[in-house]
């Protein structure tokens, strides 16, 4: 799987897709700016940069089902 950021919905969000480009799924719906995804060493979480409503940037993570946003 490939994790990437796209602004196709108007602001950068995190997506995943199969290595052949199929089965594209949007993972993040929280946060107005999510970018720079990186896989965990176990491959079960994606960590990324998320801009908060206060304008600062924090690290966030989400599992590959799109649940457990932290």
JOMOGI-V685986 format. One record per pair of residues at least 24 apart in sequence whose ideal C-beta (glycine too) atoms are under 10 Angstrom apart, sorted by the first residue. I is the first residue (numbers start at 1). J is the second residue. Records with the same first field share a line. If there is no record, write none. Layout:
I = J ; J
This chain:
1 = 25 ; 39 ; 43 ; 46 ; 64
2 = 37 ; 39
3 = 27 ; 36 ; 37 ; 38 ; 39 ; 46 ; 47 ; 48 ; 62 ; 64
4 = 35 ; 36 ; 37
5 = 33 ; 34 ; 35 ; 36 ; 37 ; 48 ; 49
6 = 34 ; 35
7 = 33 ; 34 ; 35
11 = 35 ; 51
12 = 36 ; 48 ; 49 ; 50 ; 51
13 = 48 ; 50
14 = 46 ; 47 ; 48 ; 49 ; 50 ; 60 ; 62 ; 66
15 = 46
16 = 46 ; 62 ; 64 ; 66
25 = 64 ; 65 ; 66
26 = 66
27 = 62 ; 63 ; 64 ; 65 ; 66 ; 67 ; 69
28 = 60 ; 62 ; 66 ; 69
29 = 62 ; 66 ; 69
30 = 60 ; 62 ; 69
31 = 58 ; 60 ; 69
33 = 57
34 = 60 ; 62 ; 69
37 = 61 ; 62
39 = 64
40 = 64
44 = 68
45 = 70
